[in-house]
Amino acid sequence: MHETLPSRIVGVVQLKVGERVVSVPVHSVTFLSEDGAKTSGGFFAEGESFGIVVSAQASAQDVQAQMNEACRDAIRHLSKQFLS
């Protein structure tokens, strides 16, 4: 189980889905885990809200990897939503 501290928006990624350009907020979060396990971020969608979470404790290389994967996930999610 993981507990998160409040996040802060650190940027916005613009993704093109079909003819639409969608702005996806990027949040930096400090993850706390009871067992000390390393947690990575990613794309999230809850109802009408969505965004990308990156770990505040991650290295620049790890954040880049999190962003790449999250953008792919976001495009898949938004494609299903807009192009179906």
VEXBA-769049 format. One record per atom (N, C-alpha, C, CB): residue number from 1; residue in one letter; chain; atom name; x, y, z. Coordinates in Angstrom, 1 decimal. Atoms other than C-alpha are relative to their C-alpha. Glycine has a CB too. Example, Ala and Ser with C-alpha at 12.3 -4.5 7.8 and 13.67 -1.06 7.14 Angstrom:
<sites>
{site 1; "A"; "A"; "N"; {0.9; -1.2; 0.0}}
{site 1; "A"; "A"; "CA"; {12.3; -4.5; 7.8}}
{site 1; "A"; "A"; "C"; {0.9; 1.2; 0.0}}
{site 1; "A"; "A"; "CB"; {-1.0; 0.0; 1.2}}
{site 2; "S"; "A"; "N"; {-0.9; -1.1; 0.0}}
{site 2; "S"; "A"; "CA"; {13.7; -1.1; 7.1}}
{site 2; "S"; "A"; "C"; {-0.8; 1.1; 0.8}}
{site 2; "S"; "A"; "CB"; {0.4; 0.5; -1.4}}
</sites>
This chain:
<sites>
{site 1; "M"; "A"; "N"; {0.8; -1.2; 0.0}}
{site 1; "M"; "A"; "CA"; {0.0; 0.0; 0.0}}
{site 1; "M"; "A"; "C"; {0.9; 1.2; 0.0}}
{site 1; "M"; "A"; "CB"; {-1.0; 0.0; 1.2}}
{site 2; "H"; "A"; "N"; {-0.8; -1.2; 0.1}}
{site 2; "H"; "A"; "CA"; {1.3; 3.5; -0.9}}
{site 2; "H"; "A"; "C"; {-0.9; 1.2; 0.5}}
{site 2; "H"; "A"; "CB"; {0.5; 0.2; -1.4}}
{site 3; "E"; "A"; "N"; {0.6; -1.2; -0.4}}
{site 3; "E"; "A"; "CA"; {0.5; 6.8; 0.6}}
{site 3; "E"; "A"; "C"; {0.7; 1.1; -0.8}}
{site 3; "E"; "A"; "CB"; {0.0; 0.3; 1.6}}
{site 4; "T"; "A"; "N"; {-0.7; -1.1; 0.7}}
{site 4; "T"; "A"; "CA"; {1.1; 10.0; -1.4}}
{site 4; "T"; "A"; "C"; {-0.2; 1.3; 0.7}}
{site 4; "T"; "A"; "CB"; {-0.6; 0.1; -1.4}}
{site 5; "L"; "A"; "N"; {0.1; -1.4; -0.4}}
{site 5; "L"; "A"; "CA"; {1.8; 13.5; -0.4}}
{site 5; "L"; "A"; "C"; {-0.6; 0.9; -1.1}}
{site 5; "L"; "A"; "CB"; {1.4; 0.5; 0.5}}
{site 6; "P"; "A"; "N"; {0.6; -0.8; 1.0}}
{site 6; "P"; "A"; "CA"; {0.2; 16.4; -2.2}}
{site 6; "P"; "A"; "C"; {1.0; 0.2; -1.2}}
{site 6; "P"; "A"; "CB"; {-0.3; 1.4; 0.6}}
{site 7; "S"; "A"; "N"; {-0.9; -0.2; 1.2}}
{site 7; "S"; "A"; "CA"; {1.5; 16.9; -5.7}}
{site 7; "S"; "A"; "C"; {0.0; 1.4; -0.4}}
{site 7; "S"; "A"; "CB"; {-0.6; -0.9; -1.2}}
{site 8; "R"; "A"; "N"; {0.0; -1.4; 0.6}}
{site 8; "R"; "A"; "CA"; {2.5; 20.0; -7.6}}
{site 8; "R"; "A"; "C"; {0.1; -0.2; -1.5}}
{site 8; "R"; "A"; "CB"; {1.2; 0.8; 0.6}}
{site 9; "I"; "A"; "N"; {0.0; 0.1; 1.5}}
{site 9; "I"; "A"; "CA"; {2.0; 20.6; -11.3}}
{site 9; "I"; "A"; "C"; {1.4; 0.6; -0.4}}
{site 9; "I"; "A"; "CB"; {-1.2; 0.8; -0.6}}
{site 10; "V"; "A"; "N"; {-1.3; -0.5; 0.4}}
{site 10; "V"; "A"; "CA"; {5.4; 20.9; -12.9}}
{site 10; "V"; "A"; "C"; {0.1; 0.2; -1.5}}
{site 10; "V"; "A"; "CB"; {1.1; -1.1; 0.3}}
{site 11; "G"; "A"; "N"; {0.1; -0.3; 1.4}}
{site 11; "G"; "A"; "CA"; {4.3; 21.2; -16.5}}
{site 11; "G"; "A"; "C"; {-1.2; -0.6; -0.7}}
{site 11; "G"; "A"; "CB"; {1.2; -0.6; -0.7}}
{site 12; "V"; "A"; "N"; {1.1; 0.5; 0.8}}
{site 12; "V"; "A"; "CA"; {1.9; 20.2; -19.3}}
{site 12; "V"; "A"; "C"; {0.6; -0.6; -1.3}}
{site 12; "V"; "A"; "CB"; {-1.0; 1.2; -0.3}}
{site 13; "V"; "A"; "N"; {-0.4; 0.7; 1.3}}
{site 13; "V"; "A"; "CA"; {2.4; 17.8; -22.2}}
{site 13; "V"; "A"; "C"; {-1.2; 0.1; -0.9}}
{site 13; "V"; "A"; "CB"; {0.4; -1.5; 0.3}}
{site 14; "Q"; "A"; "N"; {1.1; -0.1; 1.0}}
{site 14; "Q"; "A"; "CA"; {0.4; 18.5; -25.4}}
{site 14; "Q"; "A"; "C"; {0.1; -1.3; -0.9}}
{site 14; "Q"; "A"; "CB"; {0.1; 1.3; -0.8}}
{site 15; "L"; "A"; "N"; {0.0; 1.2; 0.8}}
{site 15; "L"; "A"; "CA"; {-0.6; 15.3; -27.2}}
{site 15; "L"; "A"; "C"; {-1.0; 0.1; -1.1}}
{site 15; "L"; "A"; "CB"; {-0.3; -1.3; 0.9}}
{site 16; "K"; "A"; "N"; {1.0; -0.1; 1.1}}
{site 16; "K"; "A"; "CA"; {-2.2; 15.1; -30.6}}
{site 16; "K"; "A"; "C"; {-0.7; -1.4; -0.1}}
{site 16; "K"; "A"; "CB"; {0.8; 0.4; -1.3}}
{site 17; "V"; "A"; "N"; {0.8; 1.2; 0.1}}
{site 17; "V"; "A"; "CA"; {-5.0; 12.6; -30.8}}
{site 17; "V"; "A"; "C"; {-1.0; 0.3; -1.1}}
{site 17; "V"; "A"; "CB"; {-0.7; -0.3; 1.4}}
{site 18; "G"; "A"; "N"; {0.8; -0.3; 1.1}}
{site 18; "G"; "A"; "CA"; {-6.6; 12.5; -34.2}}
{site 18; "G"; "A"; "C"; {0.2; 1.5; -0.4}}
{site 18; "G"; "A"; "CB"; {-1.5; -0.2; 0.2}}
{site 19; "E"; "A"; "N"; {-0.1; -1.4; 0.3}}
{site 19; "E"; "A"; "CA"; {-7.3; 16.2; -35.0}}
{site 19; "E"; "A"; "C"; {0.1; 0.9; 1.2}}
{site 19; "E"; "A"; "CB"; {-1.2; 0.4; -0.9}}
{site 20; "R"; "A"; "N"; {0.0; -0.7; -1.2}}
{site 20; "R"; "A"; "CA"; {-7.4; 17.2; -31.4}}
{site 20; "R"; "A"; "C"; {1.4; 0.1; 0.6}}
{site 20; "R"; "A"; "CB"; {-0.9; -0.6; 1.0}}
{site 21; "V"; "A"; "N"; {-1.2; -0.2; -0.8}}
{site 21; "V"; "A"; "CA"; {-4.5; 18.6; -29.3}}
{site 21; "V"; "A"; "C"; {-0.5; 0.1; 1.5}}
{site 21; "V"; "A"; "CB"; {0.9; 1.2; -0.4}}
{site 22; "V"; "A"; "N"; {0.5; 0.1; -1.4}}
{site 22; "V"; "A"; "CA"; {-5.0; 17.6; -25.6}}
{site 22; "V"; "A"; "C"; {1.2; 0.4; 0.9}}
{site 22; "V"; "A"; "CB"; {-0.5; -1.4; 0.3}}
{site 23; "S"; "A"; "N"; {-1.0; -0.4; -1.0}}
{site 23; "S"; "A"; "CA"; {-3.1; 19.3; -22.8}}
{site 23; "S"; "A"; "C"; {-0.2; -0.9; 1.3}}
{site 23; "S"; "A"; "CB"; {-0.2; 1.5; 0.4}}
{site 24; "V"; "A"; "N"; {0.0; 0.9; -1.1}}
{site 24; "V"; "A"; "CA"; {-2.2; 16.8; -20.1}}
{site 24; "V"; "A"; "C"; {0.9; 0.5; 1.1}}
{site 24; "V"; "A"; "CB"; {0.5; -1.5; -0.4}}
{site 25; "P"; "A"; "N"; {-0.9; -0.5; -1.1}}
{site 25; "P"; "A"; "CA"; {-0.9; 18.1; -16.7}}
{site 25; "P"; "A"; "C"; {0.9; -1.0; 0.5}}
{site 25; "P"; "A"; "CB"; {-0.9; 0.6; 1.1}}
{site 26; "V"; "A"; "N"; {-1.0; 0.9; -0.6}}
{site 26; "V"; "A"; "CA"; {2.2; 16.6; -15.2}}
{site 26; "V"; "A"; "C"; {0.2; 0.4; 1.4}}
{site 26; "V"; "A"; "CB"; {1.4; 0.1; -0.8}}
{site 27; "H"; "A"; "N"; {-0.1; -0.2; -1.5}}
{site 27; "H"; "A"; "CA"; {2.3; 16.3; -11.4}}
{site 27; "H"; "A"; "C"; {1.3; -0.7; 0.5}}
{site 27; "H"; "A"; "CB"; {-1.2; -0.5; 0.7}}
{site 28; "S"; "A"; "N"; {-1.1; 0.6; -0.7}}
{site 28; "S"; "A"; "CA"; {5.4; 15.7; -9.3}}
{site 28; "S"; "A"; "C"; {-0.5; -0.4; 1.4}}
{site 28; "S"; "A"; "CB"; {1.3; 1.0; 0.1}}
{site 29; "V"; "A"; "N"; {0.5; 0.5; -1.3}}
{site 29; "V"; "A"; "CA"; {4.6; 13.5; -6.3}}
{site 29; "V"; "A"; "C"; {1.1; -0.7; 0.7}}
{site 29; "V"; "A"; "CB"; {-1.2; -1.0; -0.3}}
{site 30; "T"; "A"; "N"; {-0.9; 0.8; -0.8}}
{site 30; "T"; "A"; "CA"; {6.6; 12.2; -3.4}}
{site 30; "T"; "A"; "C"; {-0.7; -1.2; 0.5}}
{site 30; "T"; "A"; "CB"; {0.6; 0.9; 1.2}}
{site 31; "F"; "A"; "N"; {0.6; 1.2; -0.4}}
{site 31; "F"; "A"; "CA"; {5.7; 8.6; -2.9}}
{site 31; "F"; "A"; "C"; {0.6; -0.5; 1.3}}
{site 31; "F"; "A"; "CB"; {0.1; -1.1; -1.1}}
{site 32; "L"; "A"; "N"; {-0.4; 0.6; -1.3}}
{site 32; "L"; "A"; "CA"; {5.8; 7.1; 0.6}}
{site 32; "L"; "A"; "C"; {-0.5; -1.4; 0.0}}
{site 32; "L"; "A"; "CB"; {-0.5; 0.8; 1.2}}
{site 33; "S"; "A"; "N"; {0.5; 1.4; -0.1}}
{site 33; "S"; "A"; "CA"; {5.6; 3.3; 0.9}}
{site 33; "S"; "A"; "C"; {0.4; -0.6; 1.4}}
{site 33; "S"; "A"; "CB"; {0.5; -0.9; -1.2}}
{site 34; "E"; "A"; "N"; {-0.3; 0.6; -1.3}}
{site 34; "E"; "A"; "CA"; {5.4; 1.3; 4.1}}
{site 34; "E"; "A"; "C"; {1.2; -0.9; 0.0}}
{site 34; "E"; "A"; "CB"; {-1.3; -0.7; 0.5}}
{site 35; "D"; "A"; "N"; {-1.1; 0.9; 0.1}}
{site 35; "D"; "A"; "CA"; {7.9; -1.2; 2.8}}
{site 35; "D"; "A"; "C"; {1.3; 0.5; -0.6}}
{site 35; "D"; "A"; "CB"; {-0.5; -1.2; -0.7}}
{site 36; "G"; "A"; "N"; {-1.1; -0.6; 0.6}}
{site 36; "G"; "A"; "CA"; {10.3; 1.2; 1.3}}
{site 36; "G"; "A"; "C"; {0.2; -0.3; -1.5}}
{site 36; "G"; "A"; "CB"; {1.2; -0.4; 0.7}}
{site 37; "A"; "A"; "N"; {-0.1; 0.3; 1.4}}
{site 37; "A"; "A"; "CA"; {9.6; 0.0; -2.2}}
{site 37; "A"; "A"; "C"; {0.0; 1.2; -0.9}}
{site 37; "A"; "A"; "CB"; {-1.2; -1.0; -0.4}}
{site 38; "K"; "A"; "N"; {0.0; -1.1; 0.9}}
{site 38; "K"; "A"; "CA"; {10.4; 2.3; -5.1}}
{site 38; "K"; "A"; "C"; {-1.2; 0.0; -0.9}}
{site 38; "K"; "A"; "CB"; {1.3; -0.1; -0.9}}
{site 39; "T"; "A"; "N"; {1.3; -0.1; 0.7}}
{site 39; "T"; "A"; "CA"; {7.3; 3.6; -6.8}}
{site 39; "T"; "A"; "C"; {0.3; 0.9; -1.2}}
{site 39; "T"; "A"; "CB"; {-1.1; 0.5; 0.9}}
{site 40; "S"; "A"; "N"; {-0.1; -0.9; 1.1}}
{site 40; "S"; "A"; "CA"; {7.2; 5.1; -10.3}}
{site 40; "S"; "A"; "C"; {-1.3; 0.6; -0.3}}
{site 40; "S"; "A"; "CB"; {0.6; -0.8; -1.2}}
{site 41; "G"; "A"; "N"; {1.2; -0.7; 0.4}}
{site 41; "G"; "A"; "CA"; {4.7; 7.4; -11.8}}
{site 41; "G"; "A"; "C"; {-0.7; -0.6; -1.2}}
{site 41; "G"; "A"; "CB"; {0.2; 1.5; -0.2}}
{site 42; "G"; "A"; "N"; {0.6; 0.5; 1.2}}
{site 42; "G"; "A"; "CA"; {2.6; 7.1; -14.9}}
{site 42; "G"; "A"; "C"; {-1.3; 0.8; -0.3}}
{site 42; "G"; "A"; "CB"; {-0.4; -1.5; 0.1}}
{site 43; "F"; "A"; "N"; {1.3; -0.6; 0.4}}
{site 43; "F"; "A"; "CA"; {-0.7; 8.1; -16.6}}
{site 43; "F"; "A"; "C"; {-1.1; -0.4; 0.9}}
{site 43; "F"; "A"; "CB"; {-0.3; -0.3; -1.5}}
{site 44; "F"; "A"; "N"; {1.1; 0.4; -0.8}}
{site 44; "F"; "A"; "CA"; {-3.8; 8.2; -14.5}}
{site 44; "F"; "A"; "C"; {-1.3; 0.7; -0.6}}
{site 44; "F"; "A"; "CB"; {0.1; 0.5; 1.5}}
{site 45; "A"; "A"; "N"; {1.3; -0.5; 0.4}}
{site 45; "A"; "A"; "CA"; {-7.5; 8.7; -15.4}}
{site 45; "A"; "A"; "C"; {-1.0; -0.4; 1.1}}
{site 45; "A"; "A"; "CB"; {-0.4; -0.5; -1.4}}
{site 46; "E"; "A"; "N"; {1.1; 0.2; -0.9}}
{site 46; "E"; "A"; "CA"; {-10.3; 9.1; -12.9}}
{site 46; "E"; "A"; "C"; {-1.2; 0.8; -0.4}}
{site 46; "E"; "A"; "CB"; {0.5; 0.3; 1.5}}
{site 47; "G"; "A"; "N"; {1.2; -0.8; 0.5}}
{site 47; "G"; "A"; "CA"; {-13.7; 10.0; -14.3}}
{site 47; "G"; "A"; "C"; {0.4; 0.9; -1.1}}
{site 47; "G"; "A"; "CB"; {-0.6; 0.8; 1.2}}
{site 48; "E"; "A"; "N"; {-0.3; -1.0; 1.1}}
{site 48; "E"; "A"; "CA"; {-13.2; 13.1; -16.4}}
{site 48; "E"; "A"; "C"; {1.4; 0.6; 0.2}}
{site 48; "E"; "A"; "CB"; {-1.0; 1.1; 0.0}}
{site 49; "S"; "A"; "N"; {-1.4; -0.5; -0.3}}
{site 49; "S"; "A"; "CA"; {-9.8; 13.9; -14.8}}
{site 49; "S"; "A"; "C"; {1.1; -0.9; -0.5}}
{site 49; "S"; "A"; "CB"; {0.1; 0.3; 1.5}}
{site 50; "F"; "A"; "N"; {-1.2; 0.8; 0.4}}
{site 50; "F"; "A"; "CA"; {-6.5; 12.7; -16.1}}
{site 50; "F"; "A"; "C"; {1.3; 0.8; 0.1}}
{site 50; "F"; "A"; "CB"; {-0.2; -0.6; -1.5}}
{site 51; "G"; "A"; "N"; {-1.3; -0.7; -0.1}}
{site 51; "G"; "A"; "CA"; {-2.8; 13.5; -15.9}}
{site 51; "G"; "A"; "C"; {1.1; -1.0; 0.0}}
{site 51; "G"; "A"; "CB"; {0.0; 0.9; 1.2}}
{site 52; "I"; "A"; "N"; {-1.2; 0.8; -0.1}}
{site 52; "I"; "A"; "CA"; {0.7; 12.2; -15.6}}
{site 52; "I"; "A"; "C"; {0.6; 0.3; 1.3}}
{site 52; "I"; "A"; "CB"; {1.0; 0.3; -1.2}}
{site 53; "V"; "A"; "N"; {-0.6; -0.1; -1.3}}
{site 53; "V"; "A"; "CA"; {2.4; 11.6; -12.3}}
{site 53; "V"; "A"; "C"; {1.5; -0.5; -0.2}}
{site 53; "V"; "A"; "CB"; {-0.7; -0.8; 1.1}}
{site 54; "V"; "A"; "N"; {-1.4; 0.4; 0.0}}
{site 54; "V"; "A"; "CA"; {6.2; 11.5; -12.0}}
{site 54; "V"; "A"; "C"; {0.5; 0.1; 1.5}}
{site 54; "V"; "A"; "CB"; {0.9; 0.9; -0.9}}
{site 55; "S"; "A"; "N"; {-0.5; 0.1; -1.3}}
{site 55; "S"; "A"; "CA"; {8.1; 10.6; -8.9}}
{site 55; "S"; "A"; "C"; {1.0; 1.1; 0.3}}
{site 55; "S"; "A"; "CB"; {0.7; -1.4; 0.3}}
{site 56; "A"; "A"; "N"; {-0.9; -1.0; -0.3}}
{site 56; "A"; "A"; "CA"; {9.8; 13.5; -7.2}}
{site 56; "A"; "A"; "C"; {1.4; -0.5; 0.4}}
{site 56; "A"; "A"; "CB"; {-0.5; 0.9; 1.2}}
{site 57; "Q"; "A"; "N"; {-1.2; 0.5; -0.4}}
{site 57; "Q"; "A"; "CA"; {12.5; 11.2; -5.9}}
{site 57; "Q"; "A"; "C"; {0.8; -0.7; -1.2}}
{site 57; "Q"; "A"; "CB"; {-0.2; -1.1; 1.0}}
{site 58; "A"; "A"; "N"; {-0.6; 0.7; 1.2}}
{site 58; "A"; "A"; "CA"; {13.4; 9.8; -9.4}}
{site 58; "A"; "A"; "C"; {1.1; 0.8; -0.6}}
{site 58; "A"; "A"; "CB"; {-1.0; -0.4; -1.0}}
{site 59; "S"; "A"; "N"; {-1.0; -0.7; 0.8}}
{site 59; "S"; "A"; "CA"; {16.5; 10.6; -11.4}}
{site 59; "S"; "A"; "C"; {-0.6; 0.6; -1.2}}
{site 59; "S"; "A"; "CB"; {1.2; -1.0; -0.3}}
{site 60; "A"; "A"; "N"; {0.5; -0.5; 1.2}}
{site 60; "A"; "A"; "CA"; {16.2; 12.6; -14.5}}
{site 60; "A"; "A"; "C"; {-0.2; -1.0; -1.1}}
{site 60; "A"; "A"; "CB"; {1.0; 1.1; -0.6}}
{site 61; "Q"; "A"; "N"; {0.1; 1.1; 1.0}}
{site 61; "Q"; "A"; "CA"; {16.7; 9.5; -16.6}}
{site 61; "Q"; "A"; "C"; {-1.3; -0.8; 0.3}}
{site 61; "Q"; "A"; "CB"; {1.2; -1.0; 0.1}}
{site 62; "D"; "A"; "N"; {1.2; 0.7; -0.4}}
{site 62; "D"; "A"; "CA"; {13.9; 7.7; -14.6}}
{site 62; "D"; "A"; "C"; {-1.3; 0.8; -0.3}}
{site 62; "D"; "A"; "CB"; {0.0; -0.4; 1.5}}
{site 63; "V"; "A"; "N"; {1.2; -0.9; 0.3}}
{site 63; "V"; "A"; "CA"; {11.5; 10.7; -15.0}}
{site 63; "V"; "A"; "C"; {-0.2; 0.0; -1.5}}
{site 63; "V"; "A"; "CB"; {0.3; 1.4; 0.5}}
{site 64; "Q"; "A"; "N"; {0.2; 0.0; 1.5}}
{site 64; "Q"; "A"; "CA"; {12.1; 10.7; -18.8}}
{site 64; "Q"; "A"; "C"; {-0.6; -1.4; -0.4}}
{site 64; "Q"; "A"; "CB"; {1.4; 0.1; -0.7}}
{site 65; "A"; "A"; "N"; {0.6; 1.3; 0.3}}
{site 65; "A"; "A"; "CA"; {11.3; 6.9; -18.9}}
{site 65; "A"; "A"; "C"; {-1.5; 0.0; 0.5}}
{site 65; "A"; "A"; "CB"; {0.8; -1.1; 0.7}}
{site 66; "Q"; "A"; "N"; {1.4; -0.1; -0.5}}
{site 66; "Q"; "A"; "CA"; {8.1; 7.6; -16.8}}
{site 66; "Q"; "A"; "C"; {-0.8; 0.8; -0.9}}
{site 66; "Q"; "A"; "CB"; {0.0; 0.6; 1.4}}
{site 67; "M"; "A"; "N"; {0.7; -0.9; 0.9}}
{site 67; "M"; "A"; "CA"; {7.1; 10.4; -19.1}}
{site 67; "M"; "A"; "C"; {-0.3; -0.7; -1.4}}
{site 67; "M"; "A"; "CB"; {0.8; 1.3; -0.3}}
{site 68; "N"; "A"; "N"; {0.2; 0.7; 1.3}}
{site 68; "N"; "A"; "CA"; {7.6; 8.3; -22.3}}
{site 68; "N"; "A"; "C"; {-1.1; -1.0; 0.1}}
{site 68; "N"; "A"; "CB"; {1.4; -0.7; -0.4}}
{site 69; "E"; "A"; "N"; {1.1; 1.1; -0.1}}
{site 69; "E"; "A"; "CA"; {5.5; 5.4; -21.0}}
{site 69; "E"; "A"; "C"; {-1.3; 0.7; 0.3}}
{site 69; "E"; "A"; "CB"; {0.4; -0.9; 1.2}}
{site 70; "A"; "A"; "N"; {1.2; -0.6; -0.4}}
{site 70; "A"; "A"; "CA"; {2.9; 7.7; -19.5}}
{site 70; "A"; "A"; "C"; {-0.7; 0.7; -1.3}}
{site 70; "A"; "A"; "CB"; {0.2; 1.1; 1.1}}
{site 71; "C"; "A"; "N"; {0.6; -0.6; 1.2}}
{site 71; "C"; "A"; "CA"; {2.5; 9.6; -22.8}}
{site 71; "C"; "A"; "C"; {-0.6; -1.1; -1.0}}
{site 71; "C"; "A"; "CB"; {1.1; 0.8; -0.8}}
{site 72; "R"; "A"; "N"; {0.6; 1.1; 0.8}}
{site 72; "R"; "A"; "CA"; {2.0; 6.3; -24.7}}
{site 72; "R"; "A"; "C"; {-1.3; -0.5; 0.6}}
{site 72; "R"; "A"; "CB"; {1.0; -1.2; -0.1}}
{site 73; "D"; "A"; "N"; {1.2; 0.4; -0.7}}
{site 73; "D"; "A"; "CA"; {-0.6; 5.3; -22.1}}
{site 73; "D"; "A"; "C"; {-1.1; 1.0; -0.2}}
{site 73; "D"; "A"; "CB"; {0.2; -0.3; 1.5}}
{site 74; "A"; "A"; "N"; {1.0; -1.1; 0.2}}
{site 74; "A"; "A"; "CA"; {-2.3; 8.7; -22.4}}
{site 74; "A"; "A"; "C"; {-0.6; 0.0; -1.4}}
{site 74; "A"; "A"; "CB"; {0.6; 1.3; 0.4}}
{site 75; "I"; "A"; "N"; {0.4; 0.0; 1.4}}
{site 75; "I"; "A"; "CA"; {-2.5; 8.5; -26.2}}
{site 75; "I"; "A"; "C"; {-1.0; -1.2; -0.2}}
{site 75; "I"; "A"; "CB"; {1.1; -0.1; -0.9}}
{site 76; "R"; "A"; "N"; {0.9; 1.2; 0.1}}
{site 76; "R"; "A"; "CA"; {-4.1; 5.0; -25.9}}
{site 76; "R"; "A"; "C"; {-1.3; 0.3; 0.6}}
{site 76; "R"; "A"; "CB"; {0.7; -1.3; 0.6}}
{site 77; "H"; "A"; "N"; {1.2; -0.3; -0.7}}
{site 77; "H"; "A"; "CA"; {-6.6; 6.1; -23.4}}
{site 77; "H"; "A"; "C"; {-0.8; 1.1; -0.7}}
{site 77; "H"; "A"; "CB"; {0.3; 0.5; 1.5}}
{site 78; "L"; "A"; "N"; {0.7; -1.1; 0.7}}
{site 78; "L"; "A"; "CA"; {-7.5; 9.4; -25.2}}
{site 78; "L"; "A"; "C"; {-0.5; -0.4; -1.4}}
{site 78; "L"; "A"; "CB"; {0.9; 1.2; -0.1}}
{site 79; "S"; "A"; "N"; {0.4; 0.5; 1.3}}
{site 79; "S"; "A"; "CA"; {-7.7; 7.6; -28.5}}
{site 79; "S"; "A"; "C"; {-1.3; -0.8; 0.1}}
{site 79; "S"; "A"; "CB"; {1.1; -0.9; -0.7}}
{site 80; "K"; "A"; "N"; {1.2; 0.8; -0.3}}
{site 80; "K"; "A"; "CA"; {-10.3; 5.2; -27.1}}
{site 80; "K"; "A"; "C"; {-1.2; 1.0; 0.3}}
{site 80; "K"; "A"; "CB"; {0.2; -1.0; 1.1}}
{site 81; "Q"; "A"; "N"; {1.0; -1.0; -0.4}}
{site 81; "Q"; "A"; "CA"; {-12.2; 8.2; -25.7}}
{site 81; "Q"; "A"; "C"; {-0.5; 0.8; -1.2}}
{site 81; "Q"; "A"; "CB"; {0.5; 0.9; 1.1}}
{site 82; "F"; "A"; "N"; {0.3; -1.0; 1.0}}
{site 82; "F"; "A"; "CA"; {-12.1; 10.5; -28.7}}
{site 82; "F"; "A"; "C"; {-0.3; -0.7; -1.4}}
{site 82; "F"; "A"; "CB"; {1.0; 0.9; -0.2}}
{site 83; "L"; "A"; "N"; {0.1; 0.6; 1.3}}
{site 83; "L"; "A"; "CA"; {-11.9; 8.1; -31.7}}
{site 83; "L"; "A"; "C"; {-0.9; -1.2; -0.1}}
{site 83; "L"; "A"; "CB"; {1.4; -0.4; -0.5}}
{site 84; "S"; "A"; "N"; {0.9; 1.1; 0.0}}
{site 84; "S"; "A"; "CA"; {-14.4; 5.4; -30.7}}
{site 84; "S"; "A"; "C"; {-1.3; 0.4; -0.6}}
{site 84; "S"; "A"; "CB"; {-0.1; -0.6; 1.4}}
</sites>
